[in-house]
Amino acid sequence: MEIIKDFIPENRKNRPGIPMNPKWITIHDTANTRTGADAFAHAEYLKGDEAESKPVSWHFSVDGGSIAKDGTVKPPQIYQHLPTDEIGWHAGDGHGAGNMASIGVEICENIDGDRARAEALAAELVAWLCKQYNIPVLNVVQHSNWAKKDCPRVLRNRPGGWDNFIAQVKMNMEKTEPPEWKVVGLKWLEENGFITPGRWKAEDQLDMGTLGVILSRLTITGKRGEK
Ligand SMILES: [Zn+2]
């Protein structure tokens, strides 16, 4: 998961530099369905005069990638607009916990984008943030938790939308990366003909039958059996 850091310049009104210790994650939908209104476009918007004059800002924008009319393919992207230890103005609750203690994540709605992929990538990001800052999934909330606003409107208005998003966050949190030594070991087994490349994961359990097959290849391949 790559995060493109493209911060709002310091000293802009929508980057007040108020320190934050994040305890919550607030989910928004951009409510901007225009073609091209992707994460990059929102990074540009937040650096501009309109966002400063409101002032409005948040930490991350996530899109689902797009295919332009000329066939140009844009992969799904995450842009970060503010450091996670600074507040943004996104929750509409003034100096309440929404603005003062939550990381704001906007999911893009541009019609040329793949919304399902945007939600999937946002769930991946949110899971990573939860782990990074020790934030419980219960503290992943909708914008409407802080202010009277129908946001995130797409997730709220699709039956099961919010529950599905939270389920995706939980799924991502349960995924654990295998340690490097296991990855190296698996690669060695693949490269030396002991197992079929791509069939096994580094964290897979080994049973006696499979062990036997692998050991039998010591002599069949001749690779390890040769003196
Ligand atoms: Zn919102």
Residues whose N, C-alpha, C, O or C-beta is under 5 A from the ligand:
A	BS01	ZN	H28 D29 H90 H143 C151
